[in-house]
Amino acid sequence: MDSFDPAQVDIPTGHFIDGKLVEAGDTPLDVICPSSGRPYAELALASPDTVARAADGAWHAFRHSGWATCAPRERARVLRRLADLVESDVRTLAPLEAIGSTRPVRETADWDVPYTAECLRFYAEHADKHGGELAATDPSHLGMTITEPIGVVAAIAPWNFPLVMAIWKIAPALAAGNAVVLKPSELTPFSVLRLAELAIQAGVPANLLNVVQGDGRTTGDALVRHPRVGKVTFTGSTRTGAAIMEACAQSGTKPVTLELGGKSPQVVFADVPDLDAVARRIAMGITGNAGQVCNAGSRLVVEASIAEALLDKLRAIFASLHPGATWSAGTTLSPIISEAQVQRIDALVSRAREAGANVYCGAERANAYQDGAWYAPTLLTGVQPHAEIVREEVFGPVLTVQTFTSEAEALQLAQHDDYGLAAGVHTANLGRALRMVRGIDAGNIWVNRYGRSSDFVLPTGGFKRSGLGKDLGRQAFEANLRSKAVLIDLNG
């Protein structure tokens, strides 16, 4: 998609409740554009009363709209219609997604919007392909388990991929027959409002998909604690995930799905056949969305004999990236979400240097437009295994480098005490690859690639402080259902 003028983008505002945009008169908040550092819209932070209106409406729709009880293939047809509408609305959705986020318009048009549509289609096909099972009971009894939707699912989405992360939660929940109340990030709140409008056009009943705008402290907390909410799904920081678990335990022991932080390794052995291809994979794993990705490959663990050659290739790739506004089709390095986050990244890098790390490249701001926020892709060598920059999630384009001389040392360096979200292994030796897959304590491991495919079939989720439960795959659909055990006495 070509560049666009941000002044020409029509920004929807308010909450989305009962099938329409509503202004609830809640506390306003300026929304800052990462590419300019300036406010571009105002957001109404939903009060607990507005949250209750959305949750109660969702519960009523779940009980009375017929969505949960209709033939599953009818739900599937509606979701496929929604997918078609999303796909055909790319010239509205892509600029709306790009303007206030860190996602360049070329990527929102070519990847985010089509991916959102395909995710809807994937889960539409699950709607009528599940059921219960018969149990091996005494012949005088008939035992079975049956599944049914949970009710109202509270979905809290992050700012780094606003549409994509929202649809990960919306699609399986709706396909399973639930209602959804979505709280997008207050930093990137608007594209999901357009998605909710398209859902109504597709035939999703009013109140089945409500959107409440707000922060975590007020709006998010009120949402996860609401008595009508039967499940919470969240993607974001480990600290916030822990707070959500606590709130759910205090308000009804609701099930949660949490995709949280990561500090993921990319392990490169000297037998890789194409070092240029590996360099491109590693670079994309840390500079994609400027490293603002939960599963960013932020720790390079490389065999010592090829380390210098690989670092030179990475430095050249980093230098070729072009920082720019998200509305420019030529932008290849995203802005950082906020000035505060740029300062946090720079502070972490500065402390790493003070602790003895060496700067191979980067380690500085890379402002490109007005007062926007960019950070140069950075390589840090000479880091120690327990250094802060190795332990803590940076959420920026900062790659630490550690070298090894044996497979055992590589495995030891790949492990992380706290996080276990993802890992990449690059080697031509299949046996070694499988040993690393078995040994690395992470929920997603990619061999000779880095990142998920676009077919949705494999689940994603982490271990330890990286989360609980799974998004994507069959597992995400099943997590939006509950089961009942039924026992019938045939002689009764």
N, C-alpha and C positions, 0 to 999 in steps of 0.2 A: 504494500500500500504506500502511496506517495505521502510526502510531508503534508501537514495540515496546520491551519491557523488555530491556535488554542482559543482565541477570542470568539471563534465561530461555533464552538461546541456548546450545545444546549445541555446544561447540567440539571438533572432532575433533583429535587430536594424533598426533604421530609422523610417520614416513615412510610412503609407500605403495609397497610392493614385493611382487611376486608375487601381485597381486590382493587385497591386504589391508593394513590399517594395521599397522605394526610399530613397536615401541619398540626402538631399537638401543642404548640406554644411552649415547648420545653427549652431548657437553657441552651443558648446558641454558642457555637465554637467555630473559630476560624479554621479552615482546612488549608494547609500550606502545600503548594506545588513543589516537589523536590527539584524540578528543573529550573525554577526561578527563585526559590526561597521566599516566595510571596503568597499571601492568601489569594485563593481563586474562587472560593465558595464559602458558605456558612452552613454549619451542621447543627441540627437540633438534637441535643443529648436526651435520650428517652428517660423519663423519670420512672420510678417503680410503678406508677399508675398507668403509664403508657405501655410498659412491659406487660402488666397484668391484662390490659386490653388486648394486646396481641396474643398472649398465651391463652387467655380464655376464649378468644375468637377461634384460635387454632383448635382448641379442644372441642368446641361446638361443631366446627367443620368436620373434624375427625369422626365425631359421633353421628352427625346428621347429614353430611353431604353425600354419602354413598361411596366415597372414594375408597374407604377401607373394605367395603363389602361388595363392590362391583366385581364383575368378571375380571380377573387379572389382565387378560389381554386388552381390555378397554383401557386400563391404566397404561399399558404398554403403548397403545395407539396414541394416547394423549402425550406421553413423553416423547415419542418419535416426532409428533407434530411440533413440540417445543424445540426439539433438536433442529428441525428444518427451519424454524423461525429464527433461532439463534444464528444458524449458518448464513441465512439470507440477510441478516441484520448486521453483517460485519462492518459496513461503513458507518454505522452508528455506534456499535459496541467497541470497535477497535480504538477509535479516537477517545471515547469516553473512558476506556480502560487505561489508555496511555497518559492522558493529560495530567492526572494527579498521582500517578504511581511511578514505579521505577522501571516500567516495562516499555521499551521503545515501540513505536507504532508498527514498525516492520514485523516485530515479533508478536504483538497482540493480534495483528491481522493474519499472519501466516501460521501461527501456532496456537495462541491462547483461545481465540474464538472457535476455530475448528475443533480443537481438543475438547472444549466445553460441550460442543454439540455431540461429539463422538462418545463422551462419557455418558451423556443422557441415553444415547442409543444402546450402549453396553448394558446399562442397568434396566432399561426397558425390556430387554430380552430375558432378564431374570424374573420378571414379575410373575410369570406363569410356570416357572420351572423349579419350583420348590414345593415342599410339602412335609408331612410328618412321616412316621414309619410305624409299622406294626412291631409289637414286642413279642418275644418268645415266652408266652405265659402258659399257665395250666390250660388244658383243652376246654375247661368249663368257663374260661374267661376270654375276653378279647381286650388286649392291652394295646394302646397306641399313644403316640405323641403327635400333637397337632401344633402348628405354628400360627401366630397371628401378629399383626403390627403392635408396636409398643404404645403408640398414641401420639404424643407431642414430643418431637425431638428438638432440643435446643442446639443450634449449630453456631459456633463462634469461629470465624475465619480470620486469617492473618492478612497483613498488608502486602506481602511480597508477590503473591500471584492472586489478586483479588477474585477474579472470576473462576479460575481453575480450582483454587482451594475451596471456594464456596460450593462448586458443583460436585466435588468429591463427597460432600456431606449431604447436599440436597438430593442428588440423583438416587442413591441407594435407599434413602429414607422414604422418598415419595414412591419409588417402585415397590417397596414393601408395604405400602398402604398407610404410611404415617402422615401427619401434618408436621410442618417445620416452621420454627421461628428462628430466623437467621440474624445474628449480629455481626456485621462486617467490622473490620477495623475502622476506627474513627479517622485513620490516616488515609484510607482509600475506600470511601463508603458508597460511591455513586453508581458504578456499573451494575451492581446487583439489583439496584432499583429498576433498571431497564430489563434485566432478566426476569424480575417478578412481573413486570407488565406483560412481557411476552408469554409468561406462564398462563396468565388469564386468557390471552388471545388463543392459546393452544387448547384451552378447555380445562385447565386445573381449577377446581372450585375455589371461590373466594375464601380467604382465610387459611387455605391449605399451605400457602407459602407466604408468611408474613416477614417483614424486615423491620427491625428496630435499630436505630442509630444510637451510638453512644460509646462511652468509655467502658473499661472493665470494672472500675471501682464501683460505679453506680449502676449502669445499665446491665453489664455482664453479670454482676453479682445478683441483681434482682432476677435476671432471667434463669440462671442455673438453680436458684433457690425456689422458684415458683412451684407451687404444689401440683400444677397441671403438667409440668415437664416430667417426662418419664425417662429420658436419656439425654446425656450431654456429649457432644463431640466437639473437640477443640484441637486446633493446630496453633502452636506458638511457643513461647518460652517455657523452659522447665519450671521456673519459679511460678508463673501464672498457672501452669498445669497443676502444680501441687496445691495452689489455692483453690482451684476448681474442684479437685478431689475432696478437699476438706469441706467446701460448701455443699457438695452433693451428699457427703456423709451426714452432715448436720441437718439436711433438709429432706431426708427420705431414702438414703442409701441408693441413689440412682446409679445405674451403670454409666461408665464413661469410656470414651475412646480418646486417647491423647497422643498426638504426634508432636514431639517436643524437640529440644535442641540436639545438636550433634557436633562432633569434632572428628570428622571422618578421614581415615587414611587412604592414600593412594600408594600402593606398594609396587615398585617397578624393579624387575629382575633384569640382569644384563643380557639374558637370552632373547629379549624381545626382538622380532625381526625387523621392525620399522620404527626407529626412534622418533622420526618426524611425526608419525601418526600418533604415537603415545604422547608426545608433547602437545599435540592439538587436543587430545582428550583431556589431559591434565589441565591445560589452560582453560578449556571450556568448563571444567568442573569447579574452578575457583573464580573465574571472571564472569560466567553466566549470571545475569542479573546482579553484576558487581559483587558476587559472592554472598548475596543476601538470600540464601537458600538453606533450609535446615540440613540437607544432606550434602552441602558443599564439600568438595574434597580438599580440605584445608590443611592436611598434613601430608607432605610428600616424604615417603620412606623409600629411598632409592639405593640400589647396589653401588658401592663406592666407585667401582671401575668405570661407570658410565655417568656419574653424577655431574661432572663438569660439562660434558657434552649436552646432557639434557637441560641443565640450567641455562646454557647459552641459547638453546632453541626456545626455551620458555621466555627468556628475556626479549628475544626478537618478536615473539608473538605478542607479548604484553605491549611492546612499543608500537605495534601496528594498530592497536585498538584506538577508536576515535570516540572520546567522550563528547556528549552533546545532549540537547534537549530530547525528551521522549517523543516530541512531535516531529522530529527530523528523521527522515528515512535513512540518513547516512550515519546515524548514531550506532556505534557498536560497543560502547561501554556505558552502562546505565548509571544514572545518578544514585547517590546514597539517599535513603528515605528522608533524612532530616539533618540539619546542622548539628544537632546534639549527637547523632550517631556518628557523623564524621569525626567529631571531637573525641568520642569514645574510642573509635578505631585508632586514631592518631595517638591517643594516650597509651593504649595497649602496645602499639609499636614502639613508642618512645621508652616505655618501661622495659620492653624486651631488649632494646639497644643498651640501655643502662645495665641490664643484667648480663650483657656479653654477646648478644646476637649481632651478626653482621648483616648489613643491608646489601643484597646483591643487585636489587633494583627497586625503584618505587619509594615507599615510605614518605609520601608527601601528598598534599592535596593536588587535585587536577581540575580546578574550576574551568568550566567551559562556557557558561552562559549566565549572565547577570549574577545573582547571588545564590545560584544553585549549589548543590553539594556533590562533589565527585572525589574519589580517592584513587590514586594511581595504583595499578596492580603491583603487588609487593612480594618479593622473595626474601626470606630471612634465613640465613644459614647460621651454623654454630649454636643452635638452640639445644638446651638440655631437656631430657625427657619430662622432667617435672616443672619446667618453666611455666609461668603464667600463660604465655602466648601459645604454648602447646596444650595446656589444660583447658583454657577458657574459650568458649565460642566467641569469635570476633564478629561474625556476620558482616563481612566485608571482603574485598579482594586481596587477602593476605594469606600467603602460603609459606608455612614453615618447612624447613628441609632437614632431614636426618638421614644419615647413611648407615649401611650395614655391609657385612662381609659374609654372612651365613644366613641360611633360611631360618634357623632358630632365632637369630638376632632380629631378622625382619619381622617375624611373628611377634616377638616381645615388644618391638617398637610400635607395631600396628595396634596393639591393645590400648584401651583407655580405661582408667579407673572408674569414670563416671558415665561416659556416653557410649552408646552402642547402636547408632542409627544406620550407618552405611559404611561400605568400604569398597575400594577398587583393587583388583589384583591384575598385574600386567606381566605375562610370562608366556613362553611358547611350550612350557613343560606342563602337560595335563595333570600328571600326578602331583606336581608341586602346587598347581592351582587348586586342586581338590583338597590337599592338605591345608592350605591357607584358608579355604572356604570353611573347612571343619574347625579350624583353630581360632579364627577371628570371631570375637564375641560381638556380633552386630546383626541386626534384623534384615538388612539388605546388602547383598554382596554381588558385585559385578565383576566379571572376568573379561579382560581385554576390551572393556568399554567402561564408561562411567556415566551412570544415570539410567533412569527407567526408560522402557520403550513406551510407545503410545497405544498399546493394545489393551491396557487396563486389567488384564487377566491375573497378573501377579499382585499379591497384596504388598502393602508397604507399612512399615512400622518398626519401632526400635526396641532395644533392651535397656535395662537399667534406667538412668535418668532421661533417656531419649523417648520414653513413652510407654503406652499401654494399649493393647488392642491393635487393630489393623484398619487402614483405609485401603480402598481399591480391592479388586478381586472379589471372589464369592464371599470371602470372609466379611467384607464391609456390608454386603447385603444382609447376611445372616445376623450381623450385629444389630440390625434394626428390627429384629423379630424376637418374640418371646415364645416359649413353648409351654404347652399344657400336657400333663400326663393324664390319660383317660383309661379307666379300667371298667369294663362292662361284665357283669355276671350273666352269663348266657342261660343260667338256670333260675334266674330270679323271677 
